[in-house]
Amino acid sequence: MVHAVALGAVASTSLLAAAGQASAVQTPQKGGILKAGLQGGSATDSLDPATFASQVDNFFGRQWGEQLVQLTGSGELQPALAEEWGSSKDAKAWTFKIRKGVEFHNGKTLTAADVVATYERHSDKNSKSGALGLLKGLESVKQDGDTVVLTMTEPNADLPFLLDDFHLMIQPNGGKDRPTEGIGTGPYRVTTNEPGIRHGGERFPNYWRNDRGFADQIEIIVINDASARTAALQSGQVDMINRVEPKIVELLKKVPGVTVQNAPGKGHYVFTMQCITSPFDSKDLRLALKYAIDREEMVKKILAGYGSVGNDTPINSVYANFTDSPQRAYDPDKAAFHYKKSGHSGPIMLRTSDVAFPGAVDAAQLYQQSAANAGISLDVKREPGDGYWSSVWNVAPFFAGYWNGRATQDQMFSTAYYSKADWNDSRFFDERFDQLLLQARGETDPTKRKNLYADMNAILREEGGMIVPMFNDFIDAHSAKVLGWAKNGNQELMGGYALSKCWFQA
């Protein structure tokens, strides 16, 4: 068996150190009700991890549920419900030793059988799980005493990183019986579940570790309006908020009792075209729309400098195997050339919403103006926030949205661009891209692997339906009374763990 470190995973670490640098110099205090006002919730949300699609259900899930492994703020892996792991030399068979003495919120003791059942449910071909695309290469999952063996059809050197996916919360019997009850092994057990309104939990007294779960209770209040979220923080209605709009950051920093946090990372804002739907099935039209956007203007006016220019791929320099490519610049002449070549005429509908990303409506209007200079008419339709993620995202042929990025390039590509991925929202189907993806998964030579990813990025940039104008910083804010905050470039709110890893000042 090859130790996981040989393939880039960290198989052991101090759980206390994982709480972040902040906790190293501060003593966590227990008590109180820690409240978050979050954008990203709707009435269609569910506690079934398989269906998680927005920030609220994702973040709440990280309080009551846990995966086998979890990412640190710096992007390394730490043990969670798996104590250690390793692989065969060909990276096809992976063995995970399941932690003993862990209890589910219903009193049942965690076993390897629960892990097996979880992966069986999410990898079933008839599953509606958002993780199905990640697990399509799973040939078998079996229990061997207190270990679980995942055997892949093809080598996958990044497999442990994929298992941090927020859909893969381990549940009793894999959630096959009652997946929507929110029963997991996390620091908080569910007490309130009002989709689109609020979610709550109380500290689980039998939780297995001591580096999180400091508040007596946690509560998420769904506040999709940005101004209302900020007001709720300032008034003390909530203790932390996500999705602070860049344009108000400098003003918010001056508010007494409020601390603004920003962390660069892999998150990116997008305008998504579905490649199989007219008129976006024309490569020339897609190129026209890519040349018709002013990325520099977007970063300056929408992000207020809290981010960087994108290049129509989801990969930036934060990824280990990143390869730079020529920057696509705003070019009305090239946009007009490809637009004429596409043969399309008439307005193009772009759907957006305040919840698509901070400043999404303003960004769409800027896009409308820059496209007009190339003779391209965009009709911007502002959609309501409630229901946007169920009725517009991954449904409409051209829409605004965001991605938080993923732990590795393979995971990002497998989640959103692999032809068989359930979250392939640009409907990008490219046989050559799929071949390179599978080849790169099993390639352990770093140079060869990096070159494969460079080829894949080139294909996406030229052929894909994703317009990536900018990579965003994650900008959150919290009360100055909240301590324990640590930088985390994986996602908003400390990678989704702020509610369980922070505490109130004594």
N, C-alpha and C positions, 0 to 999 in steps of 0.2 A: 504493500500500500504506500502510495506517495503522500507525504504530509502536505496538507493544503497550502502551506506557505510557499512551497515550490511552484505553485500555480497562481500565486498572487493573493491568496486568501490568508487571513489571519485567524488561526485556529485557537488562540488563547490570549486572554488579556485580563487585566484587572477590572472587575465590574465597577469598582468604585471610581477608578480613573475614567471610566467611560462616561461618567456624569458630566465631564467637561472641565476645562480649566477653571471656570468660575467657582465650581464647588471645591476645588483644591485649596482655595484661600478663604472660603466661607463655610460656616457650619450650617447645614440645612436645618430648618425649623419646621416642625410639624404643626398642623392646625389650619383652620379657616376654610373658606369656600373660594376656590380660584375660578374665576369666570373669564371666558373668552368670547368676544363678539366677532363672528366670522362671516365672511362672504363665502358663498359656494354651497349653500343648502337649498333644498327644494322639497316640496310635498311628496315627491316620488322617491325620496331616499329610503334606503332599507338597511337593516343591521346585518343582512347577509353579505359577508365580505366579497362574495363572487360578483356582486352587483355594484361595488363601490366605484364611483365615477367622479365625484366632486370632492372638494377640500373638506367639507364638514364630515361626511361619512368616513373619509380616509383618516382624518385626524382623530375623530372619536374612536374609530376602530383601533388606533394605536394606543389608546388608553385602556381598553378592555381586552384587547387581543394581543397575541405575540406570534412571531414567526420563529423558524429554527435559528435564524441569524438576523442581525441588525447592523445597519451601517452606522459608523461613527461620523461625527461632523466633518472629519477630514476625508471621508470616503473609503475607509478601511472596514473590514468585517469584524464584528465581535460576536462571541457566542451568545445565544439566547436560550431557546429550548433545546438546542443541540450544544452539548459541551465541547465537542471536537468533531472534526471531519477530515476526510482524506479521500484519495481517488486511486484507481488503477493507473498504470503507466500510460495507457492510451486515453485517459480522461473520459472513459465511457461509463465506468461504474463508480459511483460515489457512495461512501458509507458515512452515516451521521449517527453519533452516539447520543441518545436522548437523555436529557437530564432527569435524574430521579428526584422524588420528593416534591414535585410540582403539582399543585391542585387547581382544578377548574373551579369556577365560581359556583357550580352546582354541587361541589363536594367530591366529585369524581377525581381520582388520581390520573394524571397524564401518563399515557403509555405509548410505546412505539406504534401500537395498533391505531391509535387516534391520528398519528401522523400519516400512516399509510392511507387511512380512510380519507383524510383531508386531500392528499394529492390525487387519490383515485377520483374524488368528486370533481376537482378542478381540471383534471386532464381528460375526463370523459368526453368523447367526441360530441355528445349531445349537450354538454354543459354550456351554460350561458356565462360562464366565468370570464372576467376580464383577464385572467391569467392563462386562459386556454392556449393562446398563441405562444406563451413562454414554455409551455409543457408539451407542445405537440411532438417533440422529439423524445418524450418519455416512453421507453419500451416497457418497463415494468417498475413497480415499487413494491418492495417486500420487507417483511419484518424478520430480523434475525436476532432473537433475544431482545436486548434493550437497544438495538441499533436498527436503522432503516437503510436499506440499500436502494438507491435510485440508479437504474440502468438505462442509458440513453441509446437511441438507435445510431447516433453519430457522436464522436467525441465533442465534449463541451468543457473547455478549460475554465469558463466563467460561471459554471452552474451555481455554486454557492451564492454568488451575488444575485442571481435571479430569484433566489428564495427569500430575499428581503422584500419582495413585492407585497404591497399592502393588501392584495386580495388573499394572500396565502396565510391568513391567521389560522392557527391550529385550533380546532374545535372538537368537542367530544364526538367520537365516531365520525369525525370529519365534517360535522354539520349536516350529515345525511338525514338526520331525524328532524331537527328543528333549527335550521340555519339562521332564522331571523330573530332568535332570542338574544343574540349578543352574549353568548356564554363563551368565555375564553379564560386565559391564565394571567391577564394583565393586572396592573396595580389597582384598577378600579372596576367595580362591577356595575352594570347598568341599573339605574333606578328610574330614569326618565327617558322616554323616546317619543318625541313629538316631531316627526319629520317636517322640515321647513320652518320650525318654530324654535325648539330647544331640545337638548340632550343632556343628560346628567348621569353622574356616577358617584359612588361612595367608595372610600378606600377599602380594599379587600384585606381583611385582617390576616389571612393566611398567605399573603403574597410572598414569593420565594426569595426576593432580593431586596436590598436596602438602598439602592442608588436612585430611587424614584418613588413616587406615590407619597409626597410629603403633605399635601393638602388633605383635609378630612373629606372634602367633597370637591368635585369639579363640575362645571356647567358650561355648555356651549350654547350661546344664544345666536340664532341665525339673523344676521343683519346684512343684507345684501347691498344696501345703499352705502356708498363710501362716506358721505357726509354724516350719516346717522351713526356709523361705526365710530368715527372720530369723536363725535359728540358724546357717545356712550362711554368712551374711555376718559374723556375730560371730566365728565360728571361723576365718574366712579361707578357707573352701572356695570362696567366690565373692567377687568384688570389687564387685558391684552387684546390686541386686534391684529388681524392679518391684512394684507393688500392695502397698505398705506399708499395713497397716490403720490408719485414722485413730485408732482407740482406743489404739494403742501408740506413736503418734508422739512424744508428750512423754517417754515412758520411753526410747525409742530415742535421742532426742537427747542423753540423759545417758550413753550408752554410749561409753567412750573409743575413739577410732579410727573412729567411724562418723559420717557426715554425712547428714542427711536433707534432701531437696530436694522442694519442692512448687511447682507451677505451675498457677494457675487457667487455664481454657480452655473449650473447647467440649464436653468430655466430659460425658456424662450417663448416669445409671443409670435403668433402665426396668423396668416390668412390662408385658408385651406381651400384648394380646388379639387374636386373629385374627378380624377383623370378619365373615368369611363362615362361621364355624363356630358352631353353637349351643352355649351360649346367648348368645355374644358378638355374634351378628348382630343383636341388639336394641340400638338406640342408647340406650334407657333403661337397660339393664343396664350398658352401658359408662359412662354418666354416673354411675350409682349407685356404681360402683367407683372412679370418679375423685373423687367427693365423699367417699368413705369412707376416704381415705388422709390421714394427718396429715403434711404436708410439713415443717412446722417441726420436729416431733419427729424426723423422719428426719434432717434436717441436723444437729440437735443431738446425737442419740444414735448415729447411724451414721457420719456424717462428722466428728463432734467439731468442727464448725465449719469444716472444710476443704472448703468448697463453698458453694452457694447454693440457694435454693428454686427448684424447677422449676414449670412452668405448663402441662404437658401438650402442649408442642411441643418440638422439638429445637433451637430457636433461642433464644439468650440475647443479652445486650447486647454480647458480644464480636464478634458479626457486624456488619459495616459497615451493613447495611440493616435492622437490628433496629428494630421498633416495639413499644413497650410495650403491654400489654393488661391488663385487670383480673385480679388474682391470684385464682386459684381456691383457696379456703380449705377446710379440713376442716369438713364440715357434715353430721353424722349425720342431721339431719332431711331435708335434700334427698336424701341418699343413700337413706334409707328410702322417700321419695316415689317416686323413679325406680325403685327396686327393686320396689316394689309394682306400679307401672305396667308394668314389664317382664313381669309374670306369671310370673317364674321363682320356683321354690322349691327348697329343698335345698342341700347344700353345693356349693361351687365349688372345683375343684382348681387350686392354684397350684404350679407346679414351680419349684424353685430349687436352688442349689448353691453351695458355697464358691467356685467359680470364676466364677460369674455376675458378681459384682463384690465388692469387699471389704466384708464384713458383709452379704452378700446373704441369708443364712439368718436372721440377726437382724432384718434389714429386713422379711422376709416375715412373721416372727412379730409384729413391731410392727403391720404391716398387718392381720394376722389379728385383733389385739386392737381396733384402731380400727374395723374393719369390723363387728365383733361389736356395737359400740355402736349400729350402724344396723340391726341384725337380719340382717346378712349373714354367712353361715357360710363361711369359707375353710378348706379343707383344704390344709395346706402339706406338700408332698412334697419331701424333701431327696434330690436325685439325686447320684450319684457324679460326680466331676470329669472323669474320663476318659470321653470320648464325649459329654459334655454338649453340645458345639458341633455334633456331627453327628447326635445322636438326640433332643435336646430343643429347642435353639434353632432357630427357623424351622421346627419340626415340631409341637410341642405347641401346643394352642390358647391356653394361658395360662402364661407363664413369665417368669422374671427374666432380665435381660441388661444389656448396656451398649453404648453407642456412643461412639467417640472424637470424634465430630463430623467435619466436613469443612471444606475451605478456604473454601467459599462456601455461601450458602443454596441455590443451585441444585444444587450437588453433593450436599448433604445430602438435599434433597428427591428428587433424581433417583435416589439410591442406595437410599433406604428407603421412599419414599412414592408415587412415580410408579407408576401402575397396572401398567406393563410392567417395572418393576425386578425383577431376580432376588432382591434382598435386601429385598423388601417383606414383612418378617416379620410385620407386623400385617395383611397381606392387605387393605390399604386401597385400594379402587377407587372413585374419585370423578371423574366426567367433568369437572366444573367445575374441580376442583383441577388436573387434567392440562392443561386449556386455559390456565389462568393460568400454570402452570409454563412452557409453551412460549412464551407471550406475554412473560413476564418475561425469558426468556433473550435475546431479541432487542431488548429495550427499553434504549436507551442514555441516555434521560432519567432522571437519578438519582431525582427526585421521583416520577415515574410508576412506576419500578421498585420503589421502596420501598413504595408503596401496594399494588402487586400482591402483594408478599411479605406485607404485613400481612393482606390478604384470605386468602391461603393459610394463614397461621398461624391465623386465626380458624376456618377450615374444619377444620383438623386438631384444634384444641382442642375443638371441639364434636362433630365427627363421627368422629374418628380412634379407633384402638384402642390407641394408645400412652399409657400413664400415665407421666409424667415427674415424679417427686417431687423430684429434685435434680440439680444440676450439680456434678460432683465436681472437686476439684483432682487433678492427677496427682501422686501421692506416691511417690517413689523413695528409695532410700538407697544409699550407696556407701562404700567404704573411704576414709579420709582421705588415703590414698596415691594415690588417683585424682584427677587434675587435668583441667582443660579443660571441666568441666561448665558449661553455659549454660542459662538459662531457655528453655523451649520449651512453649508452650501448645497445640501441635498434637496431642501424644500423649505417652504415657509415654516414659521414657528418652530425653529430648531429641528427641522426635519419632521415636524409633526408631533414632537415629544415635549413641547414647552409646558403643557398642562401637567404632565407627570414629573418633569424634572426640575421645575421651578418651585419656589416657596416664598412665603411672605417674610419681610424683615421683622425681626423680633421686636 
